[in-house]
Each structure stands twice: as structure tokens, then as C-alpha cells.
Amino acid sequence: MGRRRGGSGAERRRVGRDASVSAVVAGLVAVMVSCSGPLVIVLAAAEAGRLNGEQTASWVWAACVGSGVTCAALSWWTRMPVITAFSTPGAAVLVGSLGQYSYPEAIGAFLVTGLAMALIGATGFFGWAMRRVPPGVVAGMLAGVLFSFGAGVFSALDSIPVSVLASLATYFVVKRRSPRYAVALALLAAVLAAAAGPGIHAPAGDIAPAVPVFTSPDFSLQAMVGIAVPLTVVTMASQNTPGLAVLAAFGYRPDDRLLIGVTGLTTTALAPFGGHGINLAAITAAICTGEEAHPDSRRRYVAGIACGFFYLLTGICGATLVGLFTALPTDLIVVIAGVALLGTFSTSLAQAVADEPGRDAAVVTFLTTASDVTLGGIGSSCWGLVLGLATHVTLTLRGRFRKAD
């Protein structure tokens, strides 16, 4: 499925006709997952860097608005569900390093990070390398990324059994008759069950717009080495790599130069406001690229546009809406995300083991990625890809030597 540009006005007006409840719900769930989990890491990094309230709110604004603009624009332009997000592993790196530098130095490092990602994307080498990864290895990595979410659904039976059972029962019952609405109604069932049980306590307060704060960058060699280099590496390896893999796993052929270039330039533009990194998403992308978003893969791009809209709404309305998302119990978010990803996980797992000659490499990729190991600040999805490829090359070379003998 190639990239398609909205050339005529008639084609652009198709968005309204292609819209569906399932796609909009997929976009909403993706934002809920981002704002209830990864955003906490951003807030922890801001605290570690001793940022004041205005600077922290500006960082949240930049992260959400940057994700929203790129989600909506790239999905509309390419007619693919291009889901972007703020760099979660990048924020995790900043938790341990941001406090060692001044805030202007960090801003300068964020700006350099964005330029570096844009340049890497412009060369096309990154996408060229990703297209040569065996499909089974790609599927194994995706299945490994999603494994913890699927297992989390059943782990939550200890704390919120009624919500879990209500969500699962609703999902499978509705899926038999109307798969497009299975996730939406499962989400509703989980929330209602939680509200009827322990309850959901939303924070009080008025919804107020966030005010972005501009900070002039300060460029120092120490911050480039301590922030820009690891931030670029982990964002490309742990976010953009599985992000491209998710799109490829569902039959899309993304233009890596466009996607990585645009997210890199967006990072550069928002860096003075605190934006540390906008990149392709993986887990939230899987929510919007599977059949649950829409049975027709050509109409799933609407999920990306919806995701962008909800990101923009969250960023513009500031911390109040973020508080509404974080008010949901953690286990409930795990259940919602896990149920939304069940179909994608099963499809990825089936694809990973379908090719018998490449099954060992796919299994190594899956197990490494699912282990959640972190080495050298690089996450398990990248290491799963590396070890899976190493296994594939080893077995392929051994087979060639046997044939030569």
C-alpha cells in the first residue's frame, strides 16, 4: 500500500465519508494511553530538571501539540494511520540527566536532536535498512512490544476483576456481530464497571488553555554529549524503528524520509518551548492500524486524524485534561489498552510463526522484546530486532554452507 497524496479537493473531502466511530475511538484510546502513562515520565523528567510550573506546562503543551499536528497532518497527507507521540524512552533518559544541565542548555540539546533526526530521515538509509528486515522478525518485535499489554489485562483481575470481565465479555460478544464497535463498547463497559465499583475521581478545576513559554537555547558541548546524543539514539532505535515496523506489519509502505523528516523538524520547531522529541509511535500506533480501527485498511487513516485532534485538545486545554486522563485508575488504563490491542497481538503472533524457516529468528525477537531488557539506555524492541536479525543471518549462513558442502 503506497503513499497517496490528497491531490484533488474531492479526495480530500473523503475524510468525512471515511470517518467511523471505531476509528475515532481508536484515536481517543491512543491518546488516553499516552497521557496516562508516558506523560508521567515527562513530568518526572521536568521535576528532575527543577522546572517551574510554567515551564512544565509548556513542555506538556509542546509534547501534545507536536504529536497532534504531526498525527493529523501526516495521516491526512499519506492516507495512512500515522501515529506520532512524544519520546517516552527519551523522557526516561532525561529523568537521570536533565538535572545536570541548565534548562537553556537542555533546550539547545533538544533542538540539535530534532535536526539530527531530520537529517537521518532525509538520507533514506534508515528506511532502506528497515525494509530489508524479514517480515517474521518485524512481526515478532511487534508481538513482543504488545505482550505486556495483553498479559496486563489478566494481571488486573487481582485488582479490578469486574472491569476486566465486563470489558472482555463485551469485546468478544460484540466482535462476533459487529467488530467495528467491539473496542468502543468494551471501553465503555470497563469505565462503567470501574465507576460503579471503586469509582473514578476526577480532579476539580476549570479547563484553561496552556501558555507556551519560549526559552532561548544555549549550546554547550557537555549538553550535546550528555543529552542530544543519547536522546537521538534512543528515539530512533526505540521509537522510530518499531514505529515503521508497525506500519509495515499491516501492509503499509511508509515514506520514511517524509515521516522521520517531518517529526524531526517538528521537534526542532518546538524545542524552544520544551519539546524534547516527536517521533513515530509503536504501541499507540498498533491501536490505530489494526482491524479494530476499521476493517478497511484504506480508511484507518481517520484514526490518525482523530488521534491528532485529541492530542491537540489535550495540549491546548493544558493540565486539566491531562488530569482527567490520569484520574483513571492505572489498572483500568492497562485493561483498556490491552483489550484494544488483542486483535493486533494475535495477528502479529500468527505472522511471526507462520514462516517455518524464519521461525527461530522471530521467536528470539519476540522473547527479547517481551523481556523488556534495557542495555546501554536502549530498549528491548531495538535489542529484539538486533538479536532476531543476528539469528536470521546465522541460520541463513549455516544453510548456505550446508548447501555448498
N, C-alpha and C positions, 0 to 999 in steps of 0.2 A: 504494500500500500504506500504509494509515494506521497510526497508533499504536494499539496494543492493550494494554490493561492486564490484568494477571493477576487477574481478578475472582474466580474460584472456585478452590477447592482442587484440583479435578480438572484445571483448566487449568494450574495451577502445577506439578502433578506430571507434566505433559507433558515437562518438561525431560529426564527420564531416557529417555523414549521417543524424543525428538527427537535425542538425543546420537548422534554418529557419530565414527569415527576421523578422518575428513577434517576435521571442524570443530575437533576438539581439536588436531590437528596444525597447522591454520591459526593457532590461538591461540598455540601454542608458538613457531612461526616468527616471529609478530609480536613477541613478547617478546624472542626472540633478536636480531632486527634492532635493536630499541630499546636493548637492553643491550650490544650490541657496537659500536654506532656513536654514537648521540646521547648516551649516558651518558658517553662520553669527553669531550664538550663540557661537561657538567655538572661533571665532575672538574676540567677545565681552569679553569672559572669559579671553583670552590672554591679552587683554588690561587692564582688571580689575586687573590681576596679575602682571602688569607692565613688561611684557615680551618684549625683544628686537626683532628686525625683524628676526634674525636668529633663535631664539627660537620659534617664532610664525610659521615660515616656516617649522621648524622641526615638530612641533605639527601637522600641516596640513598634512605633509608627513606621519607621523605615523598613523594618523586617516584614510587616504585614502589607504595607502599601507596595513595596517592591515585589513581593510574592504575588499580590493581587494583579498588578499591572502586567507582569510577565505571563502569569497564568492565562488571563483573559485575552491578551493581545496575541500571544503565540498560538493558543488553541484556535482562536478565530482565523488567524492568518494561515495556519497549516491544515486546518480541519482535522486535527488530531487532539486527543486529550492530553495536552502538555501541562503537567502539574509541576509547579516550581514551589520552592519553600526556602526559608532561611536555614543556613547551615547548622544543623544540630551538632555534629561532631566538631565543627569549628567553634561553636559556643563552648563546648566541653573543653577544648584546648584553651580557650580564653579564661575559663574559671581558674586555671592554675598559673596563667602568665600575665593576665591583664593588669594585676596589681603591681607589677614590676616596672611599669612604664606610665608616663603621664597620659592623660586622655588625648591630647592633640597628637602625641606620638602614635597612639593606637589608631587614631583616625587616619593618619598618614599610611600606616601599615594596611588598613582596610582598603584604602584607595589603590595602593600598589597591588594588593591581592586581586581586586577587580580587574585591573589592567592585565595582570598576568593570566588570569583565566580567559579573558577575551582574546589575548594573543595565542594562547594554546588552542582555543577553539578555532581561530582563524586559519591555523595551519592545516586543519583537517586530519592531522595524524591521529589524534585521539579517536575520532570516529572510525578511521580506517582500521585501527587496531581492534576496536570493539567488534567490527563487522566480521572479523576473522576468528572470533571465539565460537567454538562448537555450540549449536543450539542446546544440547543437553546440559552443558556446563552453565549456560545462561539460565536455563530453567531451574537447575539445581541451586544456583545462587538465589534466585527469586524465592524459591520454596524455603530456603534456609532463612531468608530475611523475614518471611511471613510466619515461620514456625512458632515463634514465641507468642504471636498474637492468637493463633489458633489454640495453642495449649493454654493461654491465659484465660480463654473462655471457660474452660473446665476447672482451672485453678480457682476461679472466682466462685465456684459452687460453695466453698467454705464460708464466704462472707456474705454473698447476696444470691442464695440459691433460687429464690423466687424470680428475680430478674433474669438470671441465666436461663432457667427452664422456660419462662414465658417468652423470652426472645428466641430461643432455639425452636420451640414448638411453633411459634408464629412464622418464623422464617421457612421451615420445611413444609408446613401446611400451605402457606400462600405460594411457595415456589412451585408446588405441583400444578397449580391452576394459573397463576399469573406471576412469573418470575420477576417481571419488571418492578413489582411493588413489594417484593419479599423483604428487601433490606429496609425500606421505609417503614413498613408496618412492624418489623422486628425491632427497629429503633424506638418506635412509639410504645410498643409493648414493654420494652426494657425500662424506659423512662417512667411510664405509668406504674409499673411494679415497684420501682425504687421510690417513687413519690408516695405510694400507698404504704410502704414499709418504713425504712429508716428516715425517709424524707429527703428532700433536696432543699438546701438552704441557700438561696441566692443573696448576694450582698446588697445592702441598701445603698442608695445613692442615685444621683441624676446621671444620665448619659451625657457626657460632654466631649467635644472634639479634642483630639490630641493636638498639641502645638509642637511642630518640629523645631529643633534647636540646631542652628548651624555652628559648627566648630571648625576653625581653620586648622588644616593639617600641619603637623610638624614631622619632618622626615629625619629619622635617625637610623644609623646602621644597626644599632642594637635592636630596635623595634622591627626592622626588616627581617633580621635573622630570627628573632625570638617570637614574632607574631606572623609576619607576612608569609614566610616560607612554610612553617607547619600548617597555617591556615589554608594556603593554596593546595598543599599536598593532600590533606585530609578531605578537603571539599571535593577535589577532583576524583580522588580514589574512593571515598566512602559515600559520596552523593551522586556525582555526575556519572560515574561508572554504572552503578545499579540503576540509575535513572534512565539511561539509554537502553539498558538491558530490559527493563520493564516494557518499554515501548516496543522493542524488537520481539519480545516474547509473545506479544499479542498481534503480531503481524504488521506493525507499522514500520516504516523506513524513515526515521527522523533525519533531518538535515542537522548533523552535529555542529557544523560551523555556525548555523543560524542560532540554534538553541543555546549552545555554550557561549557564543559570542554575545548574544543579547543579554543573558544573565550576568555575564562578566561586566558588560558596560553598565547595566543597571546597578550592580554592586558599586562600581566606580562613582556613579552619579549620586548614590545615596550614602556613600561613605561619610561625607561631612556631617550627616545627620545621625550617624551611629550605625548605619547598616554594615554589618560585618561580612555578609556573604549571601547572595541569592544564587540558588543552584537548582538543578533538576531534582525532583523528589523521587523517592523509591516506594516507601510503604504507602504514603497517601496517594501516590500515582497508581498503585495497584488497586486502590478502591475505585478509581475512576476509569480504569482501562478495561475492566472485565465485563462479562455479560450482565452483571447486576446493574451496571450503569445504563446499559441499553443492549438488547440483543443484536442490533445492527452496529457494527464497529464504525461505520461511517457517520453515525450520529452521536458517538460518545464524546466528541469534542465539546458538546454543550456542557458536559460535566466540568471540563476545564474552565469554561467561561463562568459557570456558576461558582466554582471554587474561587476564581479571581474576584468575583463580586463579593462573596462573603469575607474574603481576606481584606478587601478594601473597606468594607463596612466595619470590620473589627479594628483596622488600623485607624480609620478616621474617627470612630467613636471612642477610641482610646482605651484606657484601663478598665472602664466599666464593663464593656462587653467581654473583655478578657476575663474579668472576674466572674461573669456569668458562666463562661466555659469552665473555668477552674473550680466553680462551685459544684459541678457534677462530681460525684464520688469517683475516685481513681479506678476502682474495680469496675464501675459502670462504663467508663470510657473504654476499658480493656475489652469488655463484653461487646460493646457496640462496634468497635474496630474489628474484633475477631470474627464476629458474625458476618460483617460486611466483606471480609476477606476469605471466607470459607471456600467460595467457588473458585476464586483466583488461586488459592493454595492448592486445591485438589487438581486443578488444571496444570499448574506448574509441576507438581509432583509427578503427574502422569507423563508429561513431556520429558521430564528428566530421566525417567527409567524406560522410556519407550524404545530408545535405540540401544540394543543389547551390546554392540561393540564399544559404545561410549558410556556404558552404564557405570563402570567403576569410577571414571573421572567425574561423572555427575554426582555420584554418591559422596565422593570425597569433598566436592564443592558444597553440597548440601550440609554435610555434617560439620565442616569447618565454619560455614556461615552461621549455622544454627547454634554453634558453641558460644558465640558472642565474645570470642577472644579478641584482645586488643594488644598488638605488638607495635612498638615504636610510634604510638599515637594513631595508628591506622586501624580501622575497624575490621570486623570479621568478614564483611562482604567482599572487601578487596582481597583479603588473605584467602578466602574461599576460592575466588577467581584464580589467584596465583597458583594455589596448590592443585586446583582442578586442571588448569592448563598444564602444569608440570606432570600430573598423572597422565593426561591425554598424550602429551609428547612422548613420555617414557614408553607407554604401551604401543604407541604408533611406531616408534623407532624399533622396539623389540620385534613387532610384527614384520617390519621391513627386513630386519636382519635374518629372521627365520626364513622368509621367502628367498632371500639372497643365498642362504645356505642350501 
